[in-house]
Amino acid sequence: MENKPENLSLALSDLGACMQRILGYLTDLGEGHTLTQDLYWKVGDVRYEVAETPALAVGSLSDDWRELLALARDADRPVTAVDLDRLAALLGYLSAEISRD
């Protein structure tokens, strides 16, 4: 199975605009969101290799949140790819919670 999009380019300005709209949507729902779950399944590095069977690991939303808060409060702390994964996990959780309501 081939997993290649045709001429797909992500413009960061467009991604930023989407993120702003999503943040506005979440803010309209309420300023704070309480985590009712902590642990979640993380899919290994083959996430986008759909012909492979991924290895699963357990992630922690509370750990992700603590690390992102530390990032937000320390301007000298470098942003890493792991921070993108942490943010994606929290956004995925919020999506699942909002979908249930």
N, C-alpha and C positions, 0 to 999 in steps of 0.2 A: 504494500500500500504506500503510495507516494504521499508525502506530507509537505508539499511545497506550494505556497500561494503564488498567484500570478501578479507580478509587479506591485506588491504591497509595500508601501513605504510609510512608516509612522513619523509624521511631523511632530516634533516635540511641542510646538506651539498649539497644535490641535489637541494633543494629549493633555496639555495644561488647561486648555479651555474646557475639555471634558471633565477634568478633575475639579475645576472650579464649580461647574454646574452640579456635579455629584456632591461636593461638599456643601453647597447651598441647599440641595435636597435634604441631606442628612441634618443640617442645622434647622431646617424648617420642621423636621420631625421632633426636634428637642435638642437642647445643648449637650446633654450627657446621655450616654447609653451604658447601662450596667451589663457587664458580662455575666451570663448565667451558666456558661460552660467555660472550661479552661483548656482542656486537651483536644487536639484535633490530629487527623492524619496528614502527614506530609508525604508527598510523592517524590521519589528520588530524582536524580539528574536526567533520567530518561523520560521526563514528563511529556516532552514533545516528540518522542520517538514512539509513535503509537503501535508499532510492530513489536516493541519490547514490553516485557512485563515489568512494571516498576517495583522497586523495593519501597516498602512503607516504613516510615519512622513516625514518632509522636512529637508534636510540637505543643507549645504552651502559649496561649493567647496572653496570659498575664506576663510571662517573660518577654514576649514580643513587645507588649505595651511599655513595660519598664525600660527596655532598651531604646525604643523610639522616643520616649520622654527624655531619656538621657541625651539622645542625639539632638532633640529640639532645644535643650537647655545648655548645650555646650557647643558654641559656634566653632570651636577648634577641633571638634571630633569629626573625623572624615566619614562621609557617607559611603556605604559599601553596597554591593549587590544583595547581601543578606538583609539589609534594611528594606530593600524593595520587597523581598520575600515576606518580611515581617508585616509590612504595610498591606500587602496582598492578602495575607492570612486574616488580618483584622477587617479589611473590607469584605472579604468573603464571608466572615462571620456575620457582619452587619447585614449583608445581603440576605443570608439565610434567615436571620431573625426577622427582618422586615417582611420577607416573603411569607412567613408564617402568620403574620398579623392580619 
